Amino acid sequence: MKNLSKNARRAQLLGGTAAALALALSGAAAAQDAAADETLEEVVVTGSRIVSPDISSVSPVHVIGGEYIRQSGATNVQEILLESPQFGVPGLSRSNSAFLTSGTGAATVDLRDLGSDRTLVLFNGRRVVAGRPGTATVDLNVIPTQFIERVDVLTGGASSLYGSDAVAGVVNFIFKKDFEGIEASAQYGITEEGDDEQIQANITAGGNFADGKGNMMFHLGYSDQQGVLSRERDNTMLDDFDLFRLTGDPADFGTPSEPFLSSFPTQGRFSTGSGKTWTYGQNGELRPCFSTNGGTAPASCGEFAGEQIGPDGFNRQNYRTIAVPVERFLFATRGHYELADNVTFFAEGTYANTRSSREIEPFALSSEDIHPATGGLVNIERMVDGVMMVNPFVPDAIVADAVDSDGDGFRDISFARRLLEFGTRNGSVNRDFFRFAVGFEGTVLDDKFNWDVSYVYGRTTESQQSNGQVNVLNFASALAGIRDVNDANNNGSTTDVICASADARAQGCVPINVFGNGAITPEAIAYIAADQTLETRITQQVINANISGAILDLPAGPLGLAIGGEYRKESSSANNDALTNAGLNAGNAIPDTRGDFDVKELYAELNIPILADLPFAESMNLRGAGRISDYSTVGSVYTYSVGLDWSPIEDIKFRATYARSVRAPNIGELFTGPSQTFPSGLTDPCAGIGATGGGATGDNCRADAGVAANIAANGVFTINQSDIQGISGFNSGNPDLFEETSDSYTVGVVITPNSVDFLRNFTITADYFRIKIEDAIVAPPRQFILDQCYGQGEQSFCDLITRRAQATATNSVGSIDLINAPSVNAGLRFTEGLDITVRHSTNLFAGTLNSRVVYTNYFKGYDIPVPGADRDPFVGEIGDPKHRFTANVTYSQDAFDVGLTGTYLGKSYEDDQFLAAFGLGPKDISVGAEVYLDLNATYRVGEHVELFGGIDNLLDNKAPNLLSGTTFNVTGTDTAADVYDVFGRRFFVGARVKF
């Protein structure tokens, strides 16, 4: 296979897929057993801790069957979950993690778009260790897709039942149990473009032993998704920019202005302060003018004036990634053994190794990264043994241009350069996930009560290696090149250049030449290169005990009770290399983070049957639950819920819930040290303030000594471009954080019209939801900090601002140096909407036809980042359309299965704040609706063999143009790659063997 061209492989797969589909379409199909799902929903334990065949969840539960997941051909279960309209934009996926310093290739989910940390992920009802350090976010790469029995998605707050993090809901992965036999499968897939090849191979085996008292099973899986580079697709080969940003005309939105190259070229761009910008042309000629995207040289270009020059910029897209590759090795096992009539030992374990990598463009370096105080290449001249020497690497023309007007020295030279000699910036990630759960379960009091005790241990470790950065201290030494005056063979060439500092030479310093393509030598690279490392470790230990059953019989049924306790301890650490810690690799300073916490919890759940078998009261039950949690970090918190279900007749059930949930701050939010950032787009409220006037803002500004000195010198407070661009600050955790709280409401109806003949195969559910999160943990926006300090006089915000007490070489006295933004409990997040699900199952032509539609209408959703700030709506914007649905139609006969799935994303709009900056309204720029169709089929060859195949994105929908310079663009993809399909039409074929 590897010797075939991409086109040949694509043609082979297309033929195989077409053949498999033709076989299946001649018969029938069943991708998802909707009827089975409905049965599961009636006895599901997700949503209740009371073990009883009569208990169902009062909160809405969406069930995704394991057979549907397998027949979809999905490599990662994230692909299937994101079809469901309850899930928002994933925080991490293959198509939005290439530029991240950690989390590359991870896969997460986000219920209701309330944040991944507010969606609780469980395995078989028990907690799972996080996949990212400092968070509670689980990486779905660790889930063996072919081992899944079903997935229960509980929407709405559930902290009273499951503890912290279940603010938006719970995703509970139920693995197979009591499996007997052997099932093996292999699968191959490729896009129509001939990239992102994918292979899967899995085997599951199990059997009973000890006369049926025990069962043991295991699963081995391997998958490899090879990824897509930006240069492999026509629409992403070249740097571009949204034309709307240049014209302000909404009609130009989505139209690329190209080329729109980077102004950091491989040959270098140099400025002496004379007004000229020097670079090298395509033929290596040095000229005093630079044109990023090409054009006619102006008169200041001297002999080049009037000529067509450039483009001199750099095409970053040639080195970027649309989807990162991910390789996974998976092992899962589950077993149980009956020790006595009412005591069973159980154990389960999962191991996953995930490997991913990223490639982005070579590093862009400027002289400001090396000499932040001056922004200049200060070593153009050096005093050596009483003799002034000019850096011999600097071309004569640039030296002449750098002479001061008085002729007695040189102006500094600044530069900007793409370090192509270093190669692309690459990162490799290796994650190991290990989890096991052991315990006992059984019954007591004549089987009236079920009990279980268990211990869960989980650990995630990550090792990341990255290259392409520079050691700025070594770079500064290497820039200070001088002629070796002791070289007897000094012939005026640059081969006898040495580093000016004797100490640096003693440490192996090699001088660097930044002038021209390929000028940096391998020896200089070896001295300057700064590889990065990141080592992380997360551990989780959980001990829990539960007992449930009927404590007495009431006239309307048994009074159900569940009580239990849990102890959980979590720790997390992330260790960067020393240069990254200090910010000495030309990037931001990133601290190491480590911390831990533990929590002790008690909960109780009660189900009270109120009415049964009465007119207009077939059944009525009241459900209540409460939990007390004592955290080592935030102290005691309380959560509770109450729910009611009422069936006036057998065919109709009404349900309603209210839940108070919490999310305790995670380790990163509590313990992360100051991490440097450089915010942009800020407006200093003090700009233009004079010696008098300005109201409260003027008084507050003049109270700063540096601002007052600036006003005294200039008449009004005056700042320059360097002051605006020179603002830095640190984000940080906050050990004084407390828990977030949420109130969620659901009101719904379930209609199963079994008493009406032509409707008896339908099930219809409709649920209204409303979730409001208060005291949300956020970092306050820096512009808001400035406005609150100077406009409102809030001292707590003023304490986050540091101004320069005196002028520097590039910055004005009184200008802003730092605006820090520690995490605080100050945000609010709100969402509201309606879920509707319709299921139908019927016999048709000696087969079974199943169909299902799941639709969500989001009424509203918004953030208020801090009290006093305006609402920032997110519902209706790209990634959060008001209307979403997924629909499945499947048909099955004895030998055939065929399934068709459609996913709809409604019309969406650009970010309202982005549009307001251009004087536009919140709906002046929109993106049309998208419908994706996926087709799959299975053909059974005899009793033991199945052939299957499918086509995803059957219509080959292209993602909308959401280009650089717009809000939702994912770098390298020219679209919102975490929202829309970036792969195009793709095919898969495979075979499955069962014994």
ABEGO torsion letter per residue (X at the ends): XAABBAAAAAAAAAAAAAAAAAAAAABBBBABBAAAAAAAAAABABGBABBBAABBBABBBBBBBAAAAAAAGBABAAAAAAABAABBBBABBAAAAAABABGBGBBBBBBGGAEAAABBBBBGGBBBBBABBGBABBBAAABBAAABABBBBBBEBAAAAAEBGAAAEBBBBBBBBGBBEBBBBBBBBBBAAGBGBBBBBBBBBBBBBGGGABBBBBBBBBBBBAEBBAAABAAAABBBBBAAAAAGBAAABGBBBOBBBBABBAAEBBBAGAGBBBBBBAAGBBBABBBAAEEBBBAAAEAABGBBBOBABBBAAAABBABBBBBBBBBBBBBBBBABAABBBBBBBBBBBBBBBBBBBBBBBBAAAABAAAGBBAAABBBBGGBBBBBAABBAAAAAAABBAAGABBBBBBBBBBBAAAEBBBBBBBBBBBBBBBEBBEBBGGGABBBBBBBBBBBBBBBBBBBGBBBAAAAAAAABBBBBAABAABAGBAAABBBABAAAAAAGBBBBBABEBGABBAAAAAAABBBBBBBBBBBBBBBBBBBBEBABBBAAEBBBBBBBBBBBBBBBBBBBBAAAAAGAAGBBBBBBBBBBBBBBBBBBBBBBBABBGBBGBABBBBBBBBBBBBBAAAEBBBBBBBBBBBBABAABBBBBBBBBBBBBBBAAAAABBBBBBBBBGBBBAABGBBABEGEAAAAAAAABAAAAAAAAAAGBBBBBAAAAAABBEBBBBBAABBBBBBBBBBBBBBBBBAABAAAAABBBBBBBBBBBBBGBBBBBBAAAAAAAAAAAGBAAAAAABBBBABBBAABBBGBBABBBBBBBBABBBBBBBBBBBBBBBBBBGGBBBBBBBBBBBBABBBBBABBGBBBBBABGBBGBBABBBBBBBBBBBAABBBBBBBBBBBBBBBBAAAAAAAGBBAAABBBBBBBBBBBBBBBBBEAABBBBBBBBGAAGBBBBBBBBGBAABBBGAGBBAAABBAAEBBBBBBBBBBX
